[in-house]
Amino acid sequence: MDFSRLNSLKFDLGSANATLPSLPSTLLDALIPGYGIFSQVVFRLLGFDIGLLVSGCLVVIGLAKGGQYLYHRVYAIFASYFMSSVQIEDEDQLFRQVVEWIAEQNMTRVSRDLMAVTKWVSAYEDSDEEQNAKDEDVLDESGIFNYEKWASNIPPRYEPNFGSNRFWHAGRMFTFSRTKKEKPRSIWNSSDTQFLVIQCVGRSTEPIKELLNHIKRWTLTKEHKMTSVYRPAPKEERRDCAWDRQSCRPSRPMSTVALDQEQKAKIVMDINEYLHPASARWYAARGIPYRRGYLFHGPPGTGKTSLSFALAGIFGLDIYCISLMEIGLTESDLNKLFTTLPRRCIVLLEDIDSAGLRRTDDASEASSDGTPSEASSDGTPSEDGVKVDPLPKLPGAALRGPGIKSLISLSGLLNTIDGAASHEGRVLIMTTNHPEKLDPALIRPGRVDLQVQFTLATRAQSRDIFTRMYSSTSPSASPPPQPKPSRPSTPIAQPALSSTPEDEAFLELLTREPELDVVQAAQLGAMADEFASKIPAGRFSPAEIQGFLLTRKKEPRRALAEVEAWRDGEWRRTGEKGRV
């Protein structure tokens, strides 16, 4: 480039270029230092007026910003007068349902602004085709299940990011906005609150309501035969969200509960009549609190919790599990947990006998024979006439059992269950292994309407457990298939096992295919009768029998041959008061 022409340039910094518009050049020179010299150099060398270009760009940017501002103002005015909206907070269960539904729509496939979320998938939620495809590629070179490899096959779920998106449903356009509001920092909870805002054109919210009803029906179809399990949220989050969804498991069939058929039918009929919408009006017309309580009592492993989950699956209810011995659970927390329950649900109070509920006679000193002394006269009477000690000044004051501490008194629990402000419409189920330890005030009629006793396994129950374990009439009852080792299509990390002769012999044992023990239906009935005859009635719990069969879930003949040795070993262990 010839720079000699620069010597002939003469700059007149005192006045603007005569060919340039004076006002834009003056403004640009004031805003951009050195602009005047740069514009004169470009004009002298190229004969091009750069001020026109800069001025044009500024005009375009100004028009764009002005148009954007005008659009938002017009849209805000239009939305205020001609659009309807519905807001959903993240504490509501509907928030999760809407986000899951939106994630399945075409909007997340074409949007350029998404949020990737790790998708937790249980084996129950996969379809048969998806599960079979995953099962084919989950083993390493040694035929050992590799969790990393299995988890890598699960893609993340993509959700709309914060901001606004549009989608179409049933021929109508909706606007979906996801925003986040920062909460004031506190010792209780420092997380932010999320909001969903769904808008549509029109002054009526009926289209949005129909959309939300569609989403709820879609969720019901998706989670068909699934039971959601809720437990109290962590202590630091309990002010904002009392319950936390822990899992969503398959509804347990009633046939898998080891209980007398007449008892199961009686419980189902009783709850069915109670949950009917007409029953609520019947209760209200007669001034009876609309509540129903049940007490399941019996030895451990007899199916008390299993029946609770089976009932939740039959009636399509979510189950809310509470343990009164949970660390930090106070009476105010328990009241909030009950007041935030949905209209219809099952509340499961587990092991109510181990809660150590405080009464007046618990604080008194025991007599010489170990029985509690009479209550003092300074207690506070409850609605049952039971004197109850006031709350202790320090948490975990004297309780029923030695070393057990609780922050909930008996009167506090009673007021929560059926006090003046107690929740109505729920099904309360209390479980206990020792009903004799329960206070009469807790299980009186009105609080516990039906008591169900669970016993150790009878011979009929032992037969049913054996038949259900080895029956192949349904896919859920058949034993899981044995995956065959196959060479992986993608390289994976070297297994932990080395290639020493000992390890090779060990791998040979692992990869050896087990012998299939196929039993016909008619033969299975005879084997079940023989198995039940070797199990004495009333000596073992259904859980113990099932645990024995699970270690032989593909070998019914082996289980039948070894049941007597297992039975005698359990008897000796029980006699020696051993645990293993």
C-alpha positions in Angstrom: 0.0 0.0 0.0 1.3 3.5 -0.9 1.5 5.6 2.3 3.0 8.5 0.4 -0.5 10.0 -0.1 -0.8 10.4 3.7 1.8 13.2 3.5 -0.5 15.3 1.3 -3.4 15.1 3.8 -4.2 18.3 5.7 -6.5 18.0 8.7 -8.7 20.8 9.7 -9.6 19.9 13.3 -11.2 23.2 14.0 -14.1 22.7 11.6 -16.1 19.7 10.5 -15.8 18.3 7.1 -17.9 20.4 4.7 -19.2 17.3 2.9 -20.4 15.6 6.1 -23.5 16.5 7.9 -22.4 18.8 10.7 -24.7 17.6 13.5 -24.1 13.8 13.3 -20.4 14.4 12.9 -20.3 16.7 15.9 -22.2 14.2 18.0 -20.1 11.2 16.9 -16.9 13.2 17.5 -18.1 13.9 21.0 -19.1 10.3 21.7 -16.2 8.6 20.0 -12.8 10.2 20.6 -10.8 10.6 17.4 -13.8 10.0 15.2 -13.2 13.3 13.3 -9.6 12.4 12.3 -10.6 8.9 11.3 -13.5 10.1 9.2 -11.3 12.6 7.3 -8.7 9.9 6.6 -11.3 7.6 5.2 -12.9 10.4 3.1 -9.5 11.6 1.7 -8.3 8.1 0.9 -11.4 6.3 -0.2 -13.8 9.2 -1.0 -16.4 7.5 1.2 -18.4 9.4 3.8 -18.3 7.1 6.8 -20.6 9.3 8.8 -23.5 8.3 6.6 -22.8 4.6 7.4 -22.4 5.2 11.1 -25.5 7.4 11.2 -27.5 4.8 9.3 -26.4 2.1 11.7 -27.4 4.2 14.7 -30.8 4.9 13.1 -31.4 1.2 12.4 -30.4 0.3 16.0 -32.6 3.0 17.4 -35.5 1.9 15.3 -35.0 -1.7 16.4 -34.8 -0.8 20.1 -37.8 1.5 19.7 -39.8 -1.2 17.9 -38.8 -3.8 20.5 -39.9 -1.5 23.3 -43.1 -0.6 21.5 -43.8 -4.3 20.9 -43.4 -5.2 24.6 -45.6 -2.3 25.6 -48.3 -3.2 23.1 -48.1 -6.9 24.0 -48.3 -6.1 27.7 -51.4 -3.9 27.2 -52.9 -6.6 24.9 -52.1 -9.3 27.5 -53.7 -7.3 30.2 -57.0 -6.8 28.4 -57.3 -9.5 25.9 -55.4 -12.5 27.3 -56.0 -14.8 30.3 -53.4 -16.6 32.4 -52.9 -19.2 35.1 -49.9 -19.3 37.4 -48.6 -22.5 39.0 -45.9 -22.6 41.8 -43.3 -25.3 42.0 -44.6 -26.4 45.4 -47.8 -27.7 43.8 -47.8 -31.2 42.3 -49.3 -29.8 39.1 -46.0 -28.0 38.4 -44.2 -31.3 37.9 -47.0 -32.7 35.8 -47.0 -29.6 33.5 -43.3 -29.7 33.1 -43.3 -33.4 32.2 -46.0 -32.9 29.7 -44.3 -29.9 28.1 -41.1 -32.0 27.9 -42.9 -34.5 25.7 -44.3 -32.0 23.3 -42.8 -30.9 19.9 -41.9 -27.6 21.4 -38.8 -29.1 23.1 -37.7 -30.6 19.8 -37.7 -27.4 17.8 -36.8 -24.9 20.6 -33.2 -23.5 20.6 -33.2 -22.8 24.3 -33.7 -25.8 26.5 -32.7 -27.1 29.9 -31.2 -30.6 30.2 -32.3 -32.6 33.3 -30.9 -35.9 34.4 -33.7 -38.4 33.9 -34.1 -40.9 36.7 -35.7 -44.0 35.2 -36.9 -47.0 37.2 -37.2 -50.4 35.8 -41.0 -50.1 36.2 -41.4 -47.1 34.0 -39.7 -48.5 30.9 -41.8 -50.2 28.2 -41.1 -53.8 27.2 -39.3 -52.8 24.0 -37.1 -50.2 25.7 -36.3 -52.5 28.5 -35.3 -55.4 26.2 -33.1 -53.1 24.2 -31.3 -51.9 27.3 -30.9 -55.4 28.7 -29.0 -56.5 25.6 -26.1 -54.1 26.3 -25.6 -53.9 30.1 -22.9 -56.5 30.6 -19.2 -56.1 30.4 -16.7 -58.5 28.7 -16.9 -60.8 31.8 -20.6 -61.0 31.7 -21.0 -58.8 34.8 -23.6 -56.1 35.0 -22.0 -52.7 34.5 -24.1 -49.9 36.0 -22.1 -47.1 34.2 -22.9 -48.7 30.9 -26.6 -49.2 31.7 -26.9 -45.6 32.9 -25.2 -44.2 29.8 -28.1 -45.5 27.7 -30.6 -43.3 29.5 -30.7 -39.9 27.7 -31.4 -36.7 29.6 -34.8 -35.1 29.6 -35.1 -31.7 27.9 -37.3 -29.1 29.4 -38.1 -25.5 28.4 -35.6 -23.1 29.9 -36.5 -19.9 31.8 -38.3 -17.5 29.5 -41.3 -17.7 27.2 -42.2 -20.3 24.6 -45.3 -20.9 22.4 -47.0 -24.1 21.6 -50.2 -25.2 20.0 -52.8 -27.6 21.5 -56.2 -28.4 20.2 -56.0 -25.7 17.5 -55.2 -22.9 20.0 -51.9 -21.2 20.7 -50.7 -21.0 24.3 -47.8 -19.1 25.8 -45.7 -20.9 28.3 -43.4 -18.9 30.6 -41.1 -20.2 33.2 -39.7 -17.7 35.7 -37.7 -17.8 38.9 -38.1 -15.6 41.9 -35.3 -15.3 44.5 -36.4 -15.8 48.1 -34.9 -13.9 50.9 -31.9 -15.7 52.4 -32.8 -17.3 55.7 -31.6 -20.1 57.9 -34.6 -22.2 56.8 -34.4 -22.3 53.1 -32.3 -20.4 50.5 -33.6 -22.0 47.4 -35.5 -20.0 44.8 -39.2 -20.4 43.8 -40.2 -21.2 40.3 -43.4 -20.2 38.6 -45.2 -21.4 35.5 -47.5 -19.0 33.7 -49.7 -20.3 30.9 -51.5 -17.8 28.8 -53.9 -17.9 25.8 -55.8 -15.3 23.8 -59.2 -14.5 25.1 -60.7 -13.2 28.3 -61.8 -16.6 29.5 -59.5 -19.1 31.3 -61.6 -22.1 30.2 -59.0 -23.1 27.5 -56.2 -23.2 30.0 -58.4 -25.1 32.5 -59.1 -27.7 29.8 -55.4 -27.9 29.0 -54.6 -28.5 32.7 -57.3 -31.2 32.9 -55.8 -32.8 29.8 -52.4 -32.8 31.4 -53.8 -34.4 34.6 -55.5 -37.1 32.6 -52.3 -37.6 30.6 -50.4 -38.0 33.9 -52.9 -40.5 35.1 -52.5 -42.5 32.0 -48.7 -42.3 32.2 -48.6 -43.4 35.8 -51.3 -46.0 35.4 -50.9 -48.6 38.1 -48.2 -46.6 39.8 -48.3 -45.4 43.4 -46.6 -42.2 44.5 -44.9 -42.4 47.9 -44.4 -39.1 49.9 -42.4 -38.5 53.0 -41.8 -35.4 55.1 -39.5 -33.0 53.4 -36.1 -32.2 55.0 -36.3 -30.0 58.1 -34.7 -27.0 56.4 -37.3 -27.1 53.5 -40.4 -27.9 55.6 -41.6 -24.4 55.8 -42.0 -24.1 52.0 -42.8 -27.7 51.0 -44.1 -30.0 53.7 -44.0 -33.2 51.6 -41.3 -34.6 49.3 -42.1 -37.3 46.7 -39.7 -40.1 47.3 -40.6 -42.7 44.7 -43.3 -43.9 42.3 -43.6 -47.6 42.5 -45.9 -50.1 40.8 -49.2 -50.7 42.6 -49.0 -53.9 44.5 -51.6 -56.5 43.6 -53.9 -57.4 46.5 -53.2 -61.1 45.7 -49.6 -60.6 46.9 -50.7 -59.7 50.4 -50.7 -62.6 52.8 -54.0 -62.1 54.6 -57.3 -63.9 54.8 -59.5 -63.3 51.8 -62.5 -62.3 53.9 -60.5 -59.8 55.8 -59.1 -58.2 52.7 -62.6 -58.0 51.1 -63.9 -56.4 54.3 -61.3 -53.7 54.3 -61.7 -52.9 50.6 -65.5 -52.7 50.9 -65.2 -50.5 54.0 -62.7 -48.0 52.3 -64.7 -48.1 49.1 -67.9 -47.0 50.8 -66.0 -44.3 52.8 -64.3 -42.8 49.7 -67.5 -42.6 47.7 -68.5 -38.9 47.1 -72.0 -39.5 48.6 -70.4 -40.6 51.9 -69.0 -37.1 52.5 -72.5 -35.6 52.3 -73.9 -38.4 54.5 -71.3 -37.6 57.2 -71.9 -33.9 57.0 -75.7 -34.2 57.3 -75.3 -36.1 60.5 -72.5 -34.0 62.0 -70.0 -36.8 61.9 -66.3 -36.0 61.1 -65.5 -37.3 57.7 -62.5 -39.4 58.7 -61.6 -43.1 58.8 -58.9 -44.9 60.7 -57.4 -48.4 60.7 -55.0 -50.2 62.9 -52.9 -53.0 61.4 -51.2 -55.0 64.1 -49.2 -58.2 64.1 -45.7 -59.6 64.1 -43.0 -58.1 61.8 -43.0 -59.3 58.2 -46.7 -60.2 58.1 -47.8 -57.7 55.4 -49.0 -54.6 57.2 -47.2 -52.1 55.1 -47.8 -54.3 52.0 -51.5 -54.1 52.5 -51.3 -50.3 52.8 -49.6 -50.0 49.4 -52.0 -52.5 47.9 -55.0 -50.4 49.1 -53.4 -47.3 47.6 -53.1 -49.0 44.3 -56.7 -50.2 44.2 -58.2 -46.8 44.9 -55.6 -44.8 42.9 -54.5 -42.9 46.0 -51.1 -41.5 46.9 -49.6 -42.7 50.1 -48.0 -40.4 52.7 -45.7 -42.1 55.1 -44.8 -40.6 58.5 -42.6 -41.9 61.3 -43.2 -40.1 64.6 -39.6 -40.9 65.5 -38.2 -38.8 62.7 -35.4 -36.5 63.9 -36.6 -33.0 64.5 -40.3 -33.7 63.9 -42.3 -31.5 66.3 -46.0 -31.1 66.9 -46.2 -28.0 64.8 -44.5 -29.9 61.9 -46.9 -32.7 62.3 -49.9 -30.3 62.2 -48.5 -28.7 59.0 -48.0 -32.1 57.4 -51.6 -33.1 58.0 -53.0 -29.7 56.9 -51.1 -29.9 53.6 -52.5 -33.3 52.7 -54.5 -33.6 49.4 -58.3 -34.1 49.6 -58.0 -37.9 49.3 -55.0 -39.9 50.3 -53.7 -42.7 52.6 -51.7 -41.6 55.6 -49.4 -44.3 57.0 -48.2 -43.9 60.5 -45.5 -46.5 60.8 -44.7 -48.4 64.0 -46.9 -46.2 66.2 -45.9 -48.1 69.3 -42.2 -47.1 69.0 -43.0 -43.4 69.0 -42.7 -43.0 72.8 -45.8 -40.7 73.1 -45.6 -38.8 76.3 -48.3 -39.0 79.0 -48.5 -37.9 82.6 -47.8 -41.3 84.0 -44.7 -41.6 81.8 -43.0 -38.7 83.7 -43.8 -40.2 87.0 -41.5 -42.6 88.7 -42.2 -46.2 88.3 -43.1 -48.3 91.3 -40.9 -51.1 92.6 -42.5 -53.7 90.4 -41.8 -51.8 87.3 -45.3 -50.4 86.7 -45.9 -46.7 86.3 -47.4 -44.8 89.2 -50.6 -42.8 89.1 -50.6 -39.5 87.2 -50.0 -36.3 89.0 -52.7 -33.7 89.4 -51.0 -30.9 87.5 -51.4 -32.5 84.0 -53.4 -30.9 81.3 -56.6 -33.0 80.5 -57.2 -33.9 76.9 -60.5 -34.3 75.2 -60.6 -37.9 76.5 -60.0 -36.9 80.1 -56.4 -38.1 79.9 -54.0 -35.9 81.8 -51.1 -35.0 79.6 -47.8 -33.4 80.6 -47.0 -30.0 79.0 -44.2 -30.0 76.4 -40.7 -30.3 77.9 -38.4 -27.3 77.9 -35.7 -29.4 76.3 -36.3 -31.7 73.3 -36.4 -35.4 74.0 -37.7 -35.4 77.6 -38.7 -38.6 79.4 -40.6 -41.0 77.1 -42.2 -44.4 77.4 -39.1 -46.5 76.7 -35.6 -46.1 78.0 -33.4 -44.2 75.6 -36.3 -43.3 73.2 -36.8 -39.6 72.6 -39.7 -37.8 70.9 -41.0 -34.3 70.5 -44.6 -35.3 70.1 -47.0 -35.8 73.0 -50.0 -38.0 73.0 -52.4 -35.1 73.1 -50.6 -33.4 70.2 -51.0 -36.5 68.1 -54.7 -36.9 69.1 -55.4 -33.3 68.2 -53.7 -33.7 64.8 -55.7 -36.8 64.0 -59.2 -35.7 65.0 -59.0 -32.3 66.6 -61.2 -29.3 65.6 -58.8 -28.3 62.8 -57.8 -31.8 61.7 -57.8 -32.8 58.0 -60.9 -34.7 56.7 -61.2 -37.1 53.7 -58.0 -39.0 54.3 -57.6 -42.7 55.2 -55.4 -43.1 58.3 -53.6 -46.4 58.7 -51.5 -47.0 61.8 -49.2 -50.0 62.0 -47.8 -51.6 65.1 -46.0 -54.8 66.2 -47.2 -54.5 69.8 -50.8 -53.4 70.1 -50.7 -53.9 73.8 -48.4 -51.0 74.2 -50.8 -48.5 72.6 -52.8 -46.1 74.8 -56.5 -46.8 74.8 -57.2 -43.1 73.9 -55.3 -43.6 70.6 -57.3 -46.6 69.4 -60.7 -45.8 70.7 -63.7 -45.9 68.2 -63.7 -42.8 66.1 -60.0 -42.7 65.8 -59.5 -46.4 64.9 -62.7 -47.7 63.2 -61.4 -51.1 62.2 -58.6 -53.2 63.6 -57.0 -55.8 61.4 -54.8 -58.5 63.0 -52.0 -60.0 61.0 -50.7 -63.4 62.0 -47.8 -65.5 61.1 -48.2 -67.5 57.9 -50.8 -70.2 57.8 -50.4 -73.3 55.6 -52.7 -71.7 53.0 -50.6 -68.6 52.9 -47.4 -70.7 52.6 -48.9 -72.5 49.7 -49.9 -69.2 48.0 -46.5 -67.8 48.5 -44.9 -70.8 46.9 -47.4 -70.8 44.0 -46.9 -67.1 43.3 -43.1 -67.3 43.4 -42.9 -70.0 40.7 -46.0 -69.4 38.7 -45.5 -68.3 35.0 -49.1 -67.3 34.2 -48.1 -63.6 34.1 -44.9 -61.7 33.1 -44.8 -60.1 36.5 -44.9 -63.5 38.3 -42.2 -65.2 36.1 -38.6 -65.1 37.3 -36.3 -62.5 35.7 -34.5 -63.8 32.6 -30.9 -64.6 32.8 -28.9 -62.3 30.5 -26.4 -64.0 28.3 -22.9 -62.5 28.2 -22.1 -60.8 24.9 -19.2 -58.9 23.7 -20.0 -55.2 24.0 -20.2 -53.1 20.8 -18.5 -50.1 22.5 -15.3 -50.2 24.5 -15.6 -50.0 28.2 -13.3 -49.8 31.2 -11.3 -52.8 32.1 -13.2 -54.9 34.7 -11.8 -55.0 38.2 -11.1 -58.7 37.9 -7.6 -59.5 36.5 -6.7 -62.4 34.3 -5.0 -64.7 36.9 -5.9 -68.4 36.8 -7.9 -67.9 40.0 -10.0 -65.1 38.5 -10.5 -67.0 35.3 -11.9 -69.9 37.3 -14.1 -67.5 39.2 -15.4 -65.9 36.0 -16.2 -69.3 34.6 -18.4 -70.0 37.6 -20.1 -66.6 37.1 -20.8 -67.1 33.4 -22.0 -70.6 33.7 -25.7 -70.8 32.7 -28.0 -72.2 35.4 -30.1 -75.2 34.7 -33.7 -74.3 34.0 -36.2 -75.9 36.4 -39.5 -75.8 34.5 -42.5 -77.0 36.4 -46.0 -77.5 34.8 -49.0 -75.9 36.4 -50.5 -79.1 37.6 -47.2 -80.3 39.1 -46.7 -76.9 40.7 -50.0 -77.3 42.8 -48.8 -80.6 44.2 -45.4 -79.2 45.0 -47.0 -76.2 46.7 -49.1 -78.5 48.9 -46.0 -80.5 49.9 -44.1 -77.3 50.6 -46.9 -76.0 52.8 -47.1 -79.3 54.7 -43.5 -78.9 55.7 -44.0 -75.3 57.1 -45.8 -75.4 60.4 -48.6 -72.9 60.7 -48.1 -69.9 62.9 -44.3 -70.2 63.2 -42.8 -68.1 60.4 -43.8 -64.8 58.9 -44.6 -64.5 55.2 -41.5 -62.3 54.8 -39.3 -65.1 56.1 -40.8 -67.7 53.8 -40.5 -65.3 50.8 -36.9 -64.6 51.7 -36.1 -68.3 51.7 -37.7 -68.7 48.3 -36.1 -65.6 46.8 -32.6 -67.3 47.1 -34.0 -70.1 45.0 -36.4 -68.2 42.7 -35.6 -70.3 39.7 -35.4 -73.7 41.4 -38.7 -74.9 42.9 -37.5 -78.4 43.3 -34.4 -77.3 45.2 -36.5 -75.1 47.5 -38.8 -78.1 48.2 -35.8 -80.3 49.0 -34.1 -77.8 51.3 -37.1 -76.3 53.1 -36.9 -78.8 56.0 -33.2 -78.0 56.7 -34.1 -74.3 56.6 -37.0 -74.8 58.9 -34.9 -76.7 61.5 -32.1 -74.2 61.2 -34.5 -71.3 61.9 -35.9 -73.2 64.9 -32.4 -73.6 66.4 -31.6 -70.0 65.7 -34.7 -68.9 67.4 -34.1 -71.2 70.4 -30.6 -69.8 70.8 -31.9 -66.3 70.3 -29.4 -65.7 67.6 -29.7 -63.3 64.7 -27.8 -65.1 62.0 
